[in-house]
Amino acid sequence: MFATMIRQMRYGAAVLRGGRLDPVNLRGTVADLRATIEEFGDPGEEASAMLPGGAEPDPEIHRVMADRRLRRTVQDAAAHVPYYRRHFAEAGIDPRHITLDSLAMLAPTPKSALRAAPSAFVSERSEPVLLAQTTGTTGTPTSVWFSRYELELAAALSAMSLLMVSGCRSRHIVMSTISSRATLAKTVVQQALAMIGAGFIAMGTVDPLIILDRLAAPLHVPGKEPQVTHLITTASLLGRIVQAAEEDGWLPADFGLREILVGGEVLSDPLRLRAEAALGARVIDAYSMTETLPTAGLSCEAGHLHLSSEQAHVEILDPLTGAPTLPGEVGGLVVTPYAQYRDTTLLLRYETGDLVRRLPDAETPACSLSAMPATSRILGRQSGGVRDLTTRAVLDVLQAERAIPLPTRFAVVEDPGGPLLYAVAGRAATPALLARVEERSRHLPLAGVVLVKDLDELPLPCPARADLIEHSFELPTEGRRPVRSGR
């Protein structure tokens, strides 16, 4: 008990001081938390205060701490990162003068700059050990270097979150269908689950028939649940899994799933509800990206996205003017991960490319995550360059129609009469379906809707992470369906 108290005090002191955290101490905290849960049961709501951003901060103290973390991050980047050293020199800015109030002096960092020269963002004081790349479904993959410190820190923080937010226990088995190219995500999750003692299955992005078969199959592993309990996937692959389950007659009772964690793409409400009904598990909409690790966001029961302000400085800026977005308006997420959590690839005011809506002043979160700053959930990108037409707005309309095949494929193009929405409807492309989609989309700034039968009929490509299918000899032969568990 005394050792536990000392570890918690060290963690709290390090957070307040703004210096490097001790991964060994954090792993000890995870072990303490796991032992406490195994002996006394699930922690109460007060246990969430251990997570970054879990305790409601005093506004003045929070601002002082944020300013201190930002100053250190900016000065570290200006002194040791080639890109920013040159940027500050060319702009004639003294990094010592950058504070929360003067941060706008520093131009945001575009994603294109990191993609073009990833090594230019690596601190000369770091010891890079892992090059992680994004999947590249929206363009050229982005490359980010990480140190052992960053990986160990991210794993420990993830273990704490999995224990307290997802209720993951040593008896559970987690299966990941994220692409095998997602090295960072798999490395961090595997290490986090090892601290918890939970099982981990790295399936990769394989055919949904194989995934359903694995989810239903009894495992007979000592000390573990009889089936996979947690699934990590992307929204588009989840769509393929759900459609395959519905077409082949799978029932929720065929699976042992407790939770499905979805990230990497926009998850619509219609797909979330459909997945919960088909697979019998709660679906969690999460947000994270390789470039801003370990900063991550969770969606609450009220539909907000909550991002920890202890790990990064988050701004919402107008995509056109770069000015702070007004309450109730849509803007782009711009993130500065603090040097306390990052020491290799350092990024200042990084433009994520993801849109959110700033909450109106009158909308004060009263949800379970209200201690953390909130925005709307991720809206995706602007479709067809139309300001108020986002990925989420389109998916909420199209995925409300079950006749439209999953994953949803669409494109928005400018027409002399206004924006046109093209959507792949397969054999369901009938006048009746078109009329329903037109009615559902009346609130969107569209001039019309066009339903096509095949993907190659779209005027623009529509890639999805579900397209990153990895070959496997497990694929059932044509005409044979996976064997159901019979539970």
Secondary structure as a PSIPRED ss2 file (coil, helix, strand):
# PSIPRED VFORMAT (PSIPRED V4.0)

   1 M C   1.000  0.000  0.000
   2 F H   0.000  1.000  0.000
   3 A H   0.000  1.000  0.000
   4 T H   0.000  1.000  0.000
   5 M H   0.000  1.000  0.000
   6 I H   0.000  1.000  0.000
   7 R H   0.000  1.000  0.000
   8 Q H   0.000  1.000  0.000
   9 M H   0.000  1.000  0.000
  10 R H   0.000  1.000  0.000
  11 Y H   0.000  1.000  0.000
  12 G H   0.000  1.000  0.000
  13 A H   0.000  1.000  0.000
  14 A H   0.000  1.000  0.000
  15 V H   0.000  1.000  0.000
  16 L H   0.000  1.000  0.000
  17 R H   0.000  1.000  0.000
  18 G C   1.000  0.000  0.000
  19 G C   1.000  0.000  0.000
  20 R C   1.000  0.000  0.000
  21 L C   1.000  0.000  0.000
  22 D C   1.000  0.000  0.000
  23 P H   0.000  1.000  0.000
  24 V H   0.000  1.000  0.000
  25 N H   0.000  1.000  0.000
  26 L H   0.000  1.000  0.000
  27 R H   0.000  1.000  0.000
  28 G H   0.000  1.000  0.000
  29 T H   0.000  1.000  0.000
  30 V H   0.000  1.000  0.000
  31 A H   0.000  1.000  0.000
  32 D H   0.000  1.000  0.000
  33 L H   0.000  1.000  0.000
  34 R H   0.000  1.000  0.000
  35 A H   0.000  1.000  0.000
  36 T H   0.000  1.000  0.000
  37 I H   0.000  1.000  0.000
  38 E H   0.000  1.000  0.000
  39 E H   0.000  1.000  0.000
  40 F H   0.000  1.000  0.000
  41 G C   1.000  0.000  0.000
  42 D C   1.000  0.000  0.000
  43 P C   1.000  0.000  0.000
  44 G C   1.000  0.000  0.000
  45 E H   0.000  1.000  0.000
  46 E H   0.000  1.000  0.000
  47 A H   0.000  1.000  0.000
  48 S H   0.000  1.000  0.000
  49 A H   0.000  1.000  0.000
  50 M H   0.000  1.000  0.000
  51 L C   1.000  0.000  0.000
  52 P C   1.000  0.000  0.000
  53 G C   1.000  0.000  0.000
  54 G C   1.000  0.000  0.000
  55 A C   1.000  0.000  0.000
  56 E C   1.000  0.000  0.000
  57 P C   1.000  0.000  0.000
  58 D C   1.000  0.000  0.000
  59 P H   0.000  1.000  0.000
  60 E H   0.000  1.000  0.000
  61 I H   0.000  1.000  0.000
  62 H H   0.000  1.000  0.000
  63 R H   0.000  1.000  0.000
  64 V H   0.000  1.000  0.000
  65 M H   0.000  1.000  0.000
  66 A H   0.000  1.000  0.000
  67 D H   0.000  1.000  0.000
  68 R H   0.000  1.000  0.000
  69 R H   0.000  1.000  0.000
  70 L H   0.000  1.000  0.000
  71 R H   0.000  1.000  0.000
  72 R H   0.000  1.000  0.000
  73 T H   0.000  1.000  0.000
  74 V H   0.000  1.000  0.000
  75 Q H   0.000  1.000  0.000
  76 D H   0.000  1.000  0.000
  77 A H   0.000  1.000  0.000
  78 A H   0.000  1.000  0.000
  79 A H   0.000  1.000  0.000
  80 H H   0.000  1.000  0.000
  81 V C   1.000  0.000  0.000
  82 P H   0.000  1.000  0.000
  83 Y H   0.000  1.000  0.000
  84 Y H   0.000  1.000  0.000
  85 R H   0.000  1.000  0.000
  86 R H   0.000  1.000  0.000
  87 H H   0.000  1.000  0.000
  88 F H   0.000  1.000  0.000
  89 A H   0.000  1.000  0.000
  90 E H   0.000  1.000  0.000
  91 A H   0.000  1.000  0.000
  92 G C   1.000  0.000  0.000
  93 I C   1.000  0.000  0.000
  94 D C   1.000  0.000  0.000
  95 P H   0.000  1.000  0.000
  96 R H   0.000  1.000  0.000
  97 H H   0.000  1.000  0.000
  98 I C   1.000  0.000  0.000
  99 T C   1.000  0.000  0.000
 100 L C   1.000  0.000  0.000
 101 D C   1.000  0.000  0.000
 102 S C   1.000  0.000  0.000
 103 L H   0.000  1.000  0.000
 104 A H   0.000  1.000  0.000
 105 M H   0.000  1.000  0.000
 106 L C   1.000  0.000  0.000
 107 A C   1.000  0.000  0.000
 108 P C   1.000  0.000  0.000
 109 T E   0.000  0.000  1.000
 110 P C   1.000  0.000  0.000
 111 K H   0.000  1.000  0.000
 112 S H   0.000  1.000  0.000
 113 A H   0.000  1.000  0.000
 114 L H   0.000  1.000  0.000
 115 R H   0.000  1.000  0.000
 116 A H   0.000  1.000  0.000
 117 A C   1.000  0.000  0.000
 118 P H   0.000  1.000  0.000
 119 S H   0.000  1.000  0.000
 120 A H   0.000  1.000  0.000
 121 F H   0.000  1.000  0.000
 122 V E   0.000  0.000  1.000
 123 S C   1.000  0.000  0.000
 124 E C   1.000  0.000  0.000
 125 R C   1.000  0.000  0.000
 126 S C   1.000  0.000  0.000
 127 E C   1.000  0.000  0.000
 128 P E   0.000  0.000  1.000
 129 V E   0.000  0.000  1.000
 130 L E   0.000  0.000  1.000
 131 L E   0.000  0.000  1.000
 132 A E   0.000  0.000  1.000
 133 Q E   0.000  0.000  1.000
 134 T C   1.000  0.000  0.000
 135 T C   1.000  0.000  0.000
 136 G C   1.000  0.000  0.000
 137 T C   1.000  0.000  0.000
 138 T C   1.000  0.000  0.000
 139 G C   1.000  0.000  0.000
 140 T C   1.000  0.000  0.000
 141 P C   1.000  0.000  0.000
 142 T C   1.000  0.000  0.000
 143 S E   0.000  0.000  1.000
 144 V E   0.000  0.000  1.000
 145 W E   0.000  0.000  1.000
 146 F E   0.000  0.000  1.000
 147 S E   0.000  0.000  1.000
 148 R H   0.000  1.000  0.000
 149 Y H   0.000  1.000  0.000
 150 E H   0.000  1.000  0.000
 151 L H   0.000  1.000  0.000
 152 E H   0.000  1.000  0.000
 153 L H   0.000  1.000  0.000
 154 A H   0.000  1.000  0.000
 155 A H   0.000  1.000  0.000
 156 A H   0.000  1.000  0.000
 157 L H   0.000  1.000  0.000
 158 S H   0.000  1.000  0.000
 159 A H   0.000  1.000  0.000
 160 M H   0.000  1.000  0.000
 161 S H   0.000  1.000  0.000
 162 L H   0.000  1.000  0.000
 163 L H   0.000  1.000  0.000
 164 M H   0.000  1.000  0.000
 165 V C   1.000  0.000  0.000
 166 S C   1.000  0.000  0.000
 167 G C   1.000  0.000  0.000
 168 C C   1.000  0.000  0.000
 169 R C   1.000  0.000  0.000
 170 S C   1.000  0.000  0.000
 171 R C   1.000  0.000  0.000
 172 H C   1.000  0.000  0.000
 173 I E   0.000  0.000  1.000
 174 V E   0.000  0.000  1.000
 175 M E   0.000  0.000  1.000
 176 S E   0.000  0.000  1.000
 177 T C   1.000  0.000  0.000
 178 I C   1.000  0.000  0.000
 179 S C   1.000  0.000  0.000
 180 S C   1.000  0.000  0.000
 181 R C   1.000  0.000  0.000
 182 A C   1.000  0.000  0.000
 183 T H   0.000  1.000  0.000
 184 L H   0.000  1.000  0.000
 185 A H   0.000  1.000  0.000
 186 K H   0.000  1.000  0.000
 187 T H   0.000  1.000  0.000
 188 V H   0.000  1.000  0.000
 189 V H   0.000  1.000  0.000
 190 Q H   0.000  1.000  0.000
 191 Q H   0.000  1.000  0.000
 192 A H   0.000  1.000  0.000
 193 L H   0.000  1.000  0.000
 194 A H   0.000  1.000  0.000
 195 M H   0.000  1.000  0.000
 196 I H   0.000  1.000  0.000
 197 G C   1.000  0.000  0.000
 198 A C   1.000  0.000  0.000
 199 G E   0.000  0.000  1.000
 200 F E   0.000  0.000  1.000
 201 I E   0.000  0.000  1.000
 202 A E   0.000  0.000  1.000
 203 M C   1.000  0.000  0.000
 204 G C   1.000  0.000  0.000
 205 T C   1.000  0.000  0.000
 206 V C   1.000  0.000  0.000
 207 D C   1.000  0.000  0.000
 208 P H   0.000  1.000  0.000
 209 L H   0.000  1.000  0.000
 210 I H   0.000  1.000  0.000
 211 I H   0.000  1.000  0.000
 212 L H   0.000  1.000  0.000
 213 D H   0.000  1.000  0.000
 214 R H   0.000  1.000  0.000
 215 L H   0.000  1.000  0.000
 216 A H   0.000  1.000  0.000
 217 A C   1.000  0.000  0.000
 218 P C   1.000  0.000  0.000
 219 L C   1.000  0.000  0.000
 220 H C   1.000  0.000  0.000
 221 V C   1.000  0.000  0.000
 222 P C   1.000  0.000  0.000
 223 G C   1.000  0.000  0.000
 224 K C   1.000  0.000  0.000
 225 E C   1.000  0.000  0.000
 226 P C   1.000  0.000  0.000
 227 Q C   1.000  0.000  0.000
 228 V C   1.000  0.000  0.000
 229 T C   1.000  0.000  0.000
 230 H E   0.000  0.000  1.000
 231 L E   0.000  0.000  1.000
 232 I E   0.000  0.000  1.000
 233 T E   0.000  0.000  1.000
 234 T C   1.000  0.000  0.000
 235 A H   0.000  1.000  0.000
 236 S H   0.000  1.000  0.000
 237 L H   0.000  1.000  0.000
 238 L H   0.000  1.000  0.000
 239 G H   0.000  1.000  0.000
 240 R H   0.000  1.000  0.000
 241 I H   0.000  1.000  0.000
 242 V H   0.000  1.000  0.000
 243 Q H   0.000  1.000  0.000
 244 A H   0.000  1.000  0.000
 245 A H   0.000  1.000  0.000
 246 E H   0.000  1.000  0.000
 247 E H   0.000  1.000  0.000
 248 D H   0.000  1.000  0.000
 249 G C   1.000  0.000  0.000
 250 W C   1.000  0.000  0.000
 251 L C   1.000  0.000  0.000
 252 P H   0.000  1.000  0.000
 253 A H   0.000  1.000  0.000
 254 D H   0.000  1.000  0.000
 255 F C   1.000  0.000  0.000
 256 G C   1.000  0.000  0.000
 257 L C   1.000  0.000  0.000
 258 R C   1.000  0.000  0.000
 259 E E   0.000  0.000  1.000
 260 I E   0.000  0.000  1.000
 261 L E   0.000  0.000  1.000
 262 V E   0.000  0.000  1.000
 263 G C   1.000  0.000  0.000
 264 G C   1.000  0.000  0.000
 265 E C   1.000  0.000  0.000
 266 V C   1.000  0.000  0.000
 267 L C   1.000  0.000  0.000
 268 S C   1.000  0.000  0.000
 269 D H   0.000  1.000  0.000
 270 P H   0.000  1.000  0.000
 271 L H   0.000  1.000  0.000
 272 R H   0.000  1.000  0.000
 273 L H   0.000  1.000  0.000
 274 R H   0.000  1.000  0.000
 275 A H   0.000  1.000  0.000
 276 E H   0.000  1.000  0.000
 277 A H   0.000  1.000  0.000
 278 A H   0.000  1.000  0.000
 279 L H   0.000  1.000  0.000
 280 G C   1.000  0.000  0.000
 281 A C   1.000  0.000  0.000
 282 R E   0.000  0.000  1.000
 283 V E   0.000  0.000  1.000
 284 I E   0.000  0.000  1.000
 285 D E   0.000  0.000  1.000
 286 A E   0.000  0.000  1.000
 287 Y E   0.000  0.000  1.000
 288 S E   0.000  0.000  1.000
 289 M C   1.000  0.000  0.000
 290 T H   0.000  1.000  0.000
 291 E H   0.000  1.000  0.000
 292 T H   0.000  1.000  0.000
 293 L C   1.000  0.000  0.000
 294 P C   1.000  0.000  0.000
 295 T C   1.000  0.000  0.000
 296 A E   0.000  0.000  1.000
 297 G E   0.000  0.000  1.000
 298 L E   0.000  0.000  1.000
 299 S E   0.000  0.000  1.000
 300 C C   1.000  0.000  0.000
 301 E C   1.000  0.000  0.000
 302 A C   1.000  0.000  0.000
 303 G C   1.000  0.000  0.000
 304 H E   0.000  0.000  1.000
 305 L E   0.000  0.000  1.000
 306 H E   0.000  0.000  1.000
 307 L E   0.000  0.000  1.000
 308 S C   1.000  0.000  0.000
 309 S C   1.000  0.000  0.000
 310 E C   1.000  0.000  0.000
 311 Q C   1.000  0.000  0.000
 312 A E   0.000  0.000  1.000
 313 H E   0.000  0.000  1.000
 314 V E   0.000  0.000  1.000
 315 E E   0.000  0.000  1.000
 316 I E   0.000  0.000  1.000
 317 L E   0.000  0.000  1.000
 318 D C   1.000  0.000  0.000
 319 P C   1.000  0.000  0.000
 320 L C   1.000  0.000  0.000
 321 T C   1.000  0.000  0.000
 322 G C   1.000  0.000  0.000
 323 A C   1.000  0.000  0.000
 324 P E   0.000  0.000  1.000
 325 T C   1.000  0.000  0.000
 326 L C   1.000  0.000  0.000
 327 P C   1.000  0.000  0.000
 328 G C   1.000  0.000  0.000
 329 E C   1.000  0.000  0.000
 330 V E   0.000  0.000  1.000
 331 G E   0.000  0.000  1.000
 332 G E   0.000  0.000  1.000
 333 L E   0.000  0.000  1.000
 334 V E   0.000  0.000  1.000
 335 V E   0.000  0.000  1.000
 336 T E   0.000  0.000  1.000
 337 P E   0.000  0.000  1.000
 338 Y C   1.000  0.000  0.000
 339 A C   1.000  0.000  0.000
 340 Q C   1.000  0.000  0.000
 341 Y C   1.000  0.000  0.000
 342 R C   1.000  0.000  0.000
 343 D C   1.000  0.000  0.000
 344 T C   1.000  0.000  0.000
 345 T E   0.000  0.000  1.000
 346 L C   1.000  0.000  0.000
 347 L C   1.000  0.000  0.000
 348 L C   1.000  0.000  0.000
 349 R C   1.000  0.000  0.000
 350 Y E   0.000  0.000  1.000
 351 E E   0.000  0.000  1.000
 352 T E   0.000  0.000  1.000
 353 G E   0.000  0.000  1.000
 354 D E   0.000  0.000  1.000
 355 L E   0.000  0.000  1.000
 356 V E   0.000  0.000  1.000
 357 R E   0.000  0.000  1.000
 358 R C   1.000  0.000  0.000
 359 L C   1.000  0.000  0.000
 360 P C   1.000  0.000  0.000
 361 D C   1.000  0.000  0.000
 362 A C   1.000  0.000  0.000
 363 E C   1.000  0.000  0.000
 364 T C   1.000  0.000  0.000
 365 P C   1.000  0.000  0.000
 366 A C   1.000  0.000  0.000
 367 C C   1.000  0.000  0.000
 368 S C   1.000  0.000  0.000
 369 L C   1.000  0.000  0.000
 370 S C   1.000  0.000  0.000
 371 A C   1.000  0.000  0.000
 372 M C   1.000  0.000  0.000
 373 P C   1.000  0.000  0.000
 374 A E   0.000  0.000  1.000
 375 T E   0.000  0.000  1.000
 376 S E   0.000  0.000  1.000
 377 R C   1.000  0.000  0.000
 378 I C   1.000  0.000  0.000
 379 L C   1.000  0.000  0.000
 380 G E   0.000  0.000  1.000
 381 R C   1.000  0.000  0.000
 382 Q E   0.000  0.000  1.000
 383 S H   0.000  1.000  0.000
 384 G H   0.000  1.000  0.000
 385 G H   0.000  1.000  0.000
 386 V C   1.000  0.000  0.000
 387 R C   1.000  0.000  0.000
 388 D C   1.000  0.000  0.000
 389 L C   1.000  0.000  0.000
 390 T E   0.000  0.000  1.000
 391 T H   0.000  1.000  0.000
 392 R H   0.000  1.000  0.000
 393 A H   0.000  1.000  0.000
 394 V H   0.000  1.000  0.000
 395 L H   0.000  1.000  0.000
 396 D H   0.000  1.000  0.000
 397 V H   0.000  1.000  0.000
 398 L H   0.000  1.000  0.000
 399 Q C   1.000  0.000  0.000
 400 A C   1.000  0.000  0.000
 401 E C   1.000  0.000  0.000
 402 R C   1.000  0.000  0.000
 403 A C   1.000  0.000  0.000
 404 I C   1.000  0.000  0.000
 405 P C   1.000  0.000  0.000
 406 L C   1.000  0.000  0.000
 407 P C   1.000  0.000  0.000
 408 T C   1.000  0.000  0.000
 409 R C   1.000  0.000  0.000
 410 F E   0.000  0.000  1.000
 411 A E   0.000  0.000  1.000
 412 V E   0.000  0.000  1.000
 413 V E   0.000  0.000  1.000
 414 E E   0.000  0.000  1.000
 415 D E   0.000  0.000  1.000
 416 P C   1.000  0.000  0.000
 417 G C   1.000  0.000  0.000
 418 G E   0.000  0.000  1.000
 419 P E   0.000  0.000  1.000
 420 L E   0.000  0.000  1.000
 421 L E   0.000  0.000  1.000
 422 Y E   0.000  0.000  1.000
 423 A E   0.000  0.000  1.000
 424 V E   0.000  0.000  1.000
 425 A C   1.000  0.000  0.000
 426 G H   0.000  1.000  0.000
 427 R H   0.000  1.000  0.000
 428 A H   0.000  1.000  0.000
 429 A C   1.000  0.000  0.000
 430 T C   1.000  0.000  0.000
 431 P H   0.000  1.000  0.000
 432 A H   0.000  1.000  0.000
 433 L H   0.000  1.000  0.000
 434 L H   0.000  1.000  0.000
 435 A H   0.000  1.000  0.000
 436 R H   0.000  1.000  0.000
 437 V H   0.000  1.000  0.000
 438 E H   0.000  1.000  0.000
 439 E H   0.000  1.000  0.000
 440 R H   0.000  1.000  0.000
 441 S C   1.000  0.000  0.000
 442 R C   1.000  0.000  0.000
 443 H C   1.000  0.000  0.000
 444 L C   1.000  0.000  0.000
 445 P C   1.000  0.000  0.000
 446 L C   1.000  0.000  0.000
 447 A C   1.000  0.000  0.000
 448 G E   0.000  0.000  1.000
 449 V E   0.000  0.000  1.000
 450 V E   0.000  0.000  1.000
 451 L E   0.000  0.000  1.000
 452 V E   0.000  0.000  1.000
 453 K C   1.000  0.000  0.000
 454 D C   1.000  0.000  0.000
 455 L H   0.000  1.000  0.000
 456 D H   0.000  1.000  0.000
 457 E H   0.000  1.000  0.000
 458 L C   1.000  0.000  0.000
 459 P C   1.000  0.000  0.000
 460 L C   1.000  0.000  0.000
 461 P C   1.000  0.000  0.000
 462 C C   1.000  0.000  0.000
 463 P C   1.000  0.000  0.000
 464 A C   1.000  0.000  0.000
 465 R H   0.000  1.000  0.000
 466 A H   0.000  1.000  0.000
 467 D H   0.000  1.000  0.000
 468 L C   1.000  0.000  0.000
 469 I C   1.000  0.000  0.000
 470 E C   1.000  0.000  0.000
 471 H C   1.000  0.000  0.000
 472 S C   1.000  0.000  0.000
 473 F C   1.000  0.000  0.000
 474 E C   1.000  0.000  0.000
 475 L C   1.000  0.000  0.000
 476 P C   1.000  0.000  0.000
 477 T C   1.000  0.000  0.000
 478 E C   1.000  0.000  0.000
 479 G C   1.000  0.000  0.000
 480 R C   1.000  0.000  0.000
 481 R C   1.000  0.000  0.000
 482 P C   1.000  0.000  0.000
 483 V C   1.000  0.000  0.000
 484 R C   1.000  0.000  0.000
 485 S C   1.000  0.000  0.000
 486 G C   1.000  0.000  0.000
 487 R C   1.000  0.000  0.000
